[in-house]
Amino acid sequence: METGNSKRRGMANTLTREAFETPQGRRRAWRQLVLSDHGFLRAAYDNAHEVAQGVYRSAQPGPGRLATWRNRGVKTVLNLRGPRESGILFLEEEACANLGLNHIPFRVYSREAPSPAILHGARRLFAEVEKPFLMHCKSGADRVGLMAALYDFFVARKPLPAALKQLSLRYGHIRFGKTGVIDAAFEEYLRFAGERGIALDDVDAFFDWVDGPYDHEATKARFRSNWFGDLLTERVLNRE
């Protein structure tokens, strides 16, 4: 729970679009990206991987990395951190505009069971987005892992257990921390499908479950992480 002091600090640290246009605001935005957001670590390792032909995943790219992706043929940047205003978002929007890249903010959550709205939204988005495209979150582990798994399932038509390999320790996803609630949602569906003999590559059957018995809020309430996982995700890795 936020205290009054922490709320005031958050408000004081908010960078508006108007302030971003000033030299001081631009310096603040770069400090946010490089220091507060751990961009200095991503300069050495950006957790970038190919999901499918013309589909890529990574951690938060800076303007220079976006230029590299444009030079590799990427046309669209799917920002899973969403449209919440920050210096990081403003730098990304500006870089995409200068590079001629489509920029699509689509908010996904790392500590929530995916809601029906997000699942339906992802399906529509994948049907419409211009390829090649890059999708990213902060660390390239949890939110982008969810979306990469959904792409493999919805579009590449991989069976769900194979698609869920996009959510693994290989990419930095910690399933025994709070971020494991994403896995818990899919585990519920796998049990449901297994009990009824539903093919695990049947996307329509999955959405029948999403629009029927699935309750993402109840899934979150039932989920329990462990202390070590929480230490990693909340303290050591400082996941968003």
Secondary structure, DSSP 8 states (H G I E B T S, - for coil): ---HHHHHHHHHH---HHHHTSHHHHHHHHHIIIIIT-HHHHTT----EEEETTEEEES---HHHHHHHHHTT--EEEETT-S---HHHHHHHHHHHHHT-EEEE----SSS---HHHHHHHHHHHHH--SSEEEE-SSSSSHHHHHHHHHHHHTS---HHHHGGGSSGGGT--TTSGGGHHHHHHHHHHHHHHHHT--TT-HHHHHHHHTTT--HHHHHHH----HHHHIIIIIIS---
